[in-house]
Amino acid sequence: MMKSFFKKILLFFILFLFSLFIISIFVKKNFQNVLIHERDVFFKKIDFFNNFINKNDSINLILGSSLAESAIIPDSLGAKWFSFTNPAQNIYESYKFIDHFKSIINIDTIIVVLQPFDFPRSFINNRMNSLPFLNGNFHLFGKDSITLLKNSFKYELQIIKSKNFPSIFDILENNNRKDYKVWTSQGFSGRINKVPINIDSLYYSRSKPMFNHLKYFYGLKSPINMKYFDLFNDLSTKISGKVIYLFTPKSKPYHIDLVNNNLDKLMLEIIDSLNYRDISVLNFEHMDTDRFNFHWYFDETHNSYNGAKNFTKILKDRLKK
């Protein structure tokens, strides 16, 4: 009787381990497909950038994460603007990028779109899945303990789950990766087919979960860590004529969630820390987007294509002044 019981237990564990092995292969294979797609965009953007700097004696550069990518259209700012912006690109990765190219490019102006995740206590310690955010491709511009970091297996599993088993909301808004590719030779790669949403209505009806505020502030503590920012700022001010730091517009639900989670105080600390430095900061976080006759966002923080077109016009006018 006992032998039969132990045999069943042993068989269960063998089948369990085999299932985990098969699942891990499936996840790795699918995640690699996602990474290949994102890296294709990344490599394409590098090709565009190399062609761009070969054609221009001097350039203007936009750096930042997907919020910069979805908010600013470089072609509309002028012929000498290039956007090297990518999903989850943090300020340290932007530092690695300009440090790699500093000896072969002349930069007139750099616009850096900042996010809270540019100021974590550490990118290395106490990581949780993909947080604090990093793009992961910037080891191409120099390998170190940060650029070689990898996201967790759990994060890979979440990516595959969202890709293969989308929620009803994702299906309804056609939320997929097919709309995400390099669109112009100046680096613009905004998600122009991403469906804009009525963010206020979805927030108050609780129809769509919103967690960007928690993700952006993961790993931040008071006092704000300015080490990565100062590293970038020291280099960028040496190699360019002008550096402008910028915060893109955020929705009302995002700001409400900041207050509800006491994250607004950390945000104020970030602004205060920047104000102590002799730098140029354009803060559009609380810009009134309700005055426009279209839905500005496709989630609580990312601009829709119409939002990007209008924001770029506003930014261009501001830069002229």
C-alpha positions as CSV (number, residue, x, y, z in Angstrom):
1,M,0.0,0.0,0.0
2,M,2.8,2.4,1.0
3,K,4.8,1.5,-2.1
4,S,1.9,2.3,-4.3
5,F,1.4,5.7,-2.5
6,F,5.1,6.6,-2.9
7,K,5.0,5.6,-6.6
8,K,2.1,8.0,-7.2
9,I,3.9,10.7,-5.3
10,L,7.1,10.1,-7.4
11,L,5.1,10.1,-10.6
12,F,3.4,13.3,-9.7
13,F,6.7,15.1,-9.1
14,I,8.1,13.7,-12.3
15,L,5.1,15.0,-14.3
16,F,5.2,18.3,-12.4
17,L,8.9,18.9,-13.1
18,F,8.4,17.9,-16.8
19,S,5.5,20.3,-17.1
20,L,7.6,23.1,-15.6
21,F,10.3,22.3,-18.1
22,I,7.9,22.4,-21.1
23,I,6.4,25.7,-19.8
24,S,9.8,27.3,-19.4
25,I,10.7,26.4,-23.0
26,F,7.4,27.8,-24.2
27,V,7.9,31.0,-22.2
28,K,11.5,31.5,-23.3
29,K,10.7,30.9,-27.0
30,N,7.7,33.3,-27.0
31,F,9.6,35.9,-24.9
32,Q,12.5,35.7,-27.4
33,N,10.0,36.4,-30.2
34,V,8.9,39.5,-28.3
35,L,12.5,40.5,-27.6
36,I,13.5,39.9,-31.3
37,H,10.7,42.3,-32.4
38,E,11.7,45.0,-29.9
39,R,15.4,44.5,-30.7
40,D,14.6,44.8,-34.4
41,V,13.1,48.2,-33.7
42,F,16.1,49.1,-31.5
43,F,18.6,48.0,-34.2
44,K,16.7,49.8,-36.9
45,K,16.8,53.0,-34.9
46,I,20.5,52.6,-34.5
47,D,20.9,52.3,-38.2
48,F,18.7,55.4,-38.7
49,F,20.8,57.3,-36.2
50,N,24.1,56.4,-37.8
51,N,22.7,57.5,-41.2
52,F,21.4,60.7,-39.6
53,I,24.7,61.7,-38.0
54,N,26.6,61.0,-41.2
55,K,24.3,63.5,-43.0
56,N,24.5,66.3,-40.4
57,D,27.4,68.3,-39.1
58,S,25.4,68.9,-35.9
59,I,22.2,67.4,-34.4
60,N,19.5,67.9,-31.8
61,L,18.7,64.9,-29.7
62,I,15.6,63.6,-27.8
63,L,16.2,60.9,-25.2
64,G,13.9,59.0,-22.8
65,S,11.5,56.2,-22.4
66,S,8.2,55.3,-24.2
67,L,6.6,58.4,-22.7
68,A,9.1,60.5,-24.7
69,E,8.7,58.2,-27.7
70,S,4.9,58.7,-27.7
71,A,4.9,62.4,-27.0
72,I,7.4,64.1,-29.3
73,I,7.6,63.8,-33.1
74,P,11.2,64.9,-34.0
75,D,10.3,65.4,-37.7
76,S,7.9,68.2,-36.6
77,L,10.5,69.9,-34.5
78,G,12.9,70.3,-37.4
79,A,15.2,68.4,-39.8
80,K,18.1,68.2,-37.4
81,W,16.1,66.5,-34.6
82,F,16.5,62.8,-33.8
83,S,14.6,60.8,-31.2
84,F,16.5,57.9,-29.7
85,T,13.7,56.9,-27.3
86,N,12.8,53.4,-26.4
87,P,10.5,51.5,-24.0
88,A,11.7,51.6,-20.4
89,Q,14.8,53.6,-21.4
90,N,16.2,55.1,-18.2
91,I,18.5,58.0,-17.7
92,Y,21.6,55.8,-17.1
93,E,21.0,54.0,-20.4
94,S,20.7,57.5,-22.1
95,Y,24.0,58.3,-20.4
96,K,25.6,55.1,-21.9
97,F,24.2,56.1,-25.4
98,I,25.7,59.7,-25.5
99,D,28.9,58.5,-23.8
100,H,29.3,56.0,-26.7
101,F,28.8,58.5,-29.4
102,K,30.3,61.6,-27.8
103,S,33.5,61.6,-29.9
104,I,31.8,61.4,-33.2
105,I,28.8,63.7,-33.0
106,N,28.2,67.4,-32.4
107,I,25.1,68.1,-30.4
108,D,23.4,71.5,-30.3
109,T,20.5,70.6,-28.0
110,I,19.4,67.6,-26.0
111,I,15.9,67.2,-24.7
112,V,15.6,64.6,-22.0
113,V,12.2,63.4,-20.9
114,L,12.4,62.5,-17.2
115,Q,10.4,60.0,-15.2
116,P,10.4,59.0,-11.6
117,F,12.1,55.7,-12.4
118,D,15.2,57.7,-13.4
119,F,15.8,58.3,-9.7
120,P,15.7,54.9,-7.9
121,R,17.9,54.2,-4.9
122,S,19.5,51.5,-7.1
123,F,18.9,49.9,-10.4
124,I,20.6,46.7,-9.2
125,N,19.5,46.0,-5.7
126,N,16.0,44.9,-4.6
127,R,14.7,44.5,-8.2
128,M,11.2,43.2,-8.7
129,N,10.6,41.6,-12.1
130,S,11.2,44.5,-14.5
131,L,11.5,47.3,-11.9
132,P,13.1,49.7,-11.7
133,F,12.6,50.1,-15.4
134,L,15.4,49.4,-17.9
135,N,15.3,48.8,-21.6
136,G,18.0,46.1,-21.6
137,N,19.6,46.7,-25.0
138,F,22.1,49.4,-24.0
139,H,24.9,46.9,-23.3
140,L,25.6,47.5,-27.0
141,F,27.0,50.8,-25.9
142,G,29.1,49.5,-23.0
143,K,28.7,46.5,-20.7
144,D,28.5,47.0,-16.9
145,S,26.5,45.8,-13.9
146,I,23.5,47.8,-14.9
147,T,23.4,47.4,-18.7
148,L,23.8,43.6,-18.3
149,L,20.8,43.3,-15.9
150,K,18.1,40.9,-17.1
151,N,14.4,40.9,-16.3
152,S,13.0,38.0,-14.2
153,F,11.4,34.8,-15.4
154,K,8.2,35.9,-13.8
155,Y,8.3,39.1,-15.9
156,E,8.8,37.0,-19.0
157,L,5.8,35.0,-18.1
158,Q,3.7,38.1,-17.7
159,I,4.7,39.3,-21.1
160,I,3.8,36.0,-22.7
161,K,0.5,35.9,-20.8
162,S,-0.5,39.4,-22.0
163,K,0.6,38.5,-25.6
164,N,-1.2,35.2,-25.9
165,F,-4.1,35.7,-23.5
166,P,-5.1,39.3,-23.8
167,S,-7.8,40.7,-21.6
168,I,-11.3,41.7,-22.9
169,F,-10.2,45.4,-22.7
170,D,-7.0,44.7,-24.6
171,I,-9.0,43.0,-27.4
172,L,-11.6,45.8,-27.6
173,E,-8.9,48.5,-27.9
174,N,-6.8,46.4,-30.3
175,N,-3.9,46.6,-27.9
176,N,-1.2,44.6,-29.6
177,R,2.5,45.0,-30.7
178,K,1.8,45.1,-34.4
179,D,1.3,48.8,-34.3
180,Y,4.8,49.4,-32.8
181,K,7.6,50.0,-35.3
182,V,10.0,52.6,-36.5
183,W,8.0,55.1,-38.5
184,T,10.5,57.7,-39.6
185,S,14.2,58.1,-40.4
186,Q,14.4,60.6,-37.5
187,G,13.6,58.0,-35.0
188,F,9.9,58.6,-34.4
189,S,8.3,55.3,-33.4
190,G,5.1,56.3,-31.7
191,R,2.2,53.9,-31.6
192,I,0.1,55.7,-34.2
193,N,-2.5,53.0,-34.4
194,K,-3.0,52.7,-30.7
195,V,-6.6,53.5,-29.8
196,P,-7.0,56.6,-27.6
197,I,-9.3,56.1,-24.6
198,N,-11.5,58.2,-22.4
199,I,-9.2,57.8,-19.4
200,D,-11.4,59.6,-16.9
201,S,-14.4,57.5,-17.7
202,L,-12.4,54.3,-17.5
203,Y,-10.8,55.3,-14.2
204,Y,-14.0,56.2,-12.4
205,S,-15.9,53.1,-13.7
206,R,-12.9,51.0,-12.7
207,S,-13.1,49.3,-16.1
208,K,-9.3,49.4,-16.6
209,P,-6.6,48.7,-14.0
210,M,-4.1,51.5,-13.7
211,F,-0.7,50.8,-12.1
212,N,1.8,53.1,-13.9
213,H,2.1,55.3,-10.8
214,L,3.3,52.4,-8.7
215,K,5.7,51.1,-11.4
216,Y,7.3,54.5,-12.0
217,F,8.0,55.1,-8.4
218,Y,9.3,51.6,-7.5
219,G,12.6,51.8,-5.6
220,L,12.4,55.5,-4.9
221,K,13.0,56.8,-1.4
222,S,13.5,60.1,0.3
223,P,15.9,61.8,0.0
224,I,15.8,61.4,-3.8
225,N,18.9,59.7,-5.3
226,M,20.4,62.1,-7.9
227,K,23.4,60.0,-8.7
228,Y,22.3,58.8,-12.1
229,F,20.9,62.1,-13.1
230,D,24.1,64.0,-12.1
231,L,26.1,61.4,-14.1
232,F,24.1,62.1,-17.2
233,N,23.9,65.9,-16.6
234,D,27.7,66.3,-16.1
235,L,28.4,64.5,-19.4
236,S,25.6,66.1,-21.5
237,T,26.4,69.7,-20.5
238,K,30.0,69.1,-21.6
239,I,29.2,67.8,-25.1
240,S,26.1,69.8,-26.0
241,G,25.2,73.5,-26.3
242,K,21.9,73.2,-24.4
243,V,20.3,70.5,-22.2
244,I,16.5,70.7,-21.5
245,Y,14.8,68.4,-19.1
246,L,11.1,67.8,-19.6
247,F,8.1,66.1,-18.0
248,T,5.3,65.1,-20.4
249,P,1.6,65.6,-19.7
250,K,0.0,63.0,-17.3
251,S,-3.7,62.3,-16.9
252,K,-5.9,63.4,-13.9
253,P,-6.3,59.7,-12.8
254,Y,-2.5,59.4,-12.6
255,H,-2.2,62.4,-10.4
256,I,-5.1,61.3,-8.2
257,D,-3.3,57.9,-7.7
258,L,-0.1,59.7,-6.8
259,V,-1.9,61.6,-4.0
260,N,-3.8,58.5,-2.8
261,N,-0.5,56.7,-2.5
262,N,1.5,59.6,-1.0
263,L,3.7,59.5,-4.1
264,D,3.0,63.2,-4.9
265,K,5.4,64.1,-2.1
266,L,8.2,62.1,-3.7
267,M,7.4,63.8,-7.0
268,L,7.7,67.2,-5.4
269,E,11.0,66.1,-4.0
270,I,12.2,65.2,-7.4
271,I,11.2,68.7,-8.7
272,D,12.8,70.4,-5.8
273,S,16.1,68.5,-6.3
274,L,16.1,69.5,-9.9
275,N,15.4,73.2,-9.1
276,Y,18.5,73.2,-6.8
277,R,20.6,72.6,-9.9
278,D,21.4,75.1,-12.6
279,I,19.4,73.4,-15.3
280,S,16.5,74.1,-17.7
281,V,13.3,72.2,-16.8
282,L,10.0,72.2,-18.7
283,N,7.2,70.7,-16.6
284,F,4.0,69.8,-18.5
285,E,2.9,67.2,-16.0
286,H,-0.3,69.1,-15.2
287,M,-1.0,70.5,-18.6
288,D,-4.8,70.8,-19.3
289,T,-5.4,68.3,-22.0
290,D,-9.2,68.5,-21.6
291,R,-9.4,71.6,-23.7
292,F,-8.7,69.5,-26.8
293,N,-11.6,67.9,-28.6
294,F,-10.0,64.4,-28.7
295,H,-8.8,61.8,-26.2
296,W,-5.3,62.7,-25.4
297,Y,-4.0,59.4,-23.9
298,F,-4.0,55.7,-24.7
299,D,-3.3,54.9,-21.0
300,E,-2.9,57.1,-17.9
301,T,0.5,58.5,-19.0
302,H,1.2,57.8,-22.7
303,N,0.1,60.3,-25.4
304,S,-2.0,59.2,-28.3
305,Y,-0.8,60.1,-31.8
306,N,-3.1,63.2,-31.8
307,G,-1.7,64.0,-28.4
308,A,1.8,63.7,-29.8
309,K,1.1,66.0,-32.8
310,N,-0.4,68.7,-30.6
311,F,2.2,68.4,-27.8
312,T,5.0,68.7,-30.4
313,K,3.5,71.9,-31.7
314,I,3.3,73.3,-28.1
315,L,6.9,72.2,-27.4
316,K,8.1,73.8,-30.7
317,D,6.5,77.1,-29.8
318,R,8.0,76.9,-26.3
319,L,11.5,76.2,-27.7
320,K,11.2,79.3,-30.0
321,K,10.6,81.4,-26.9
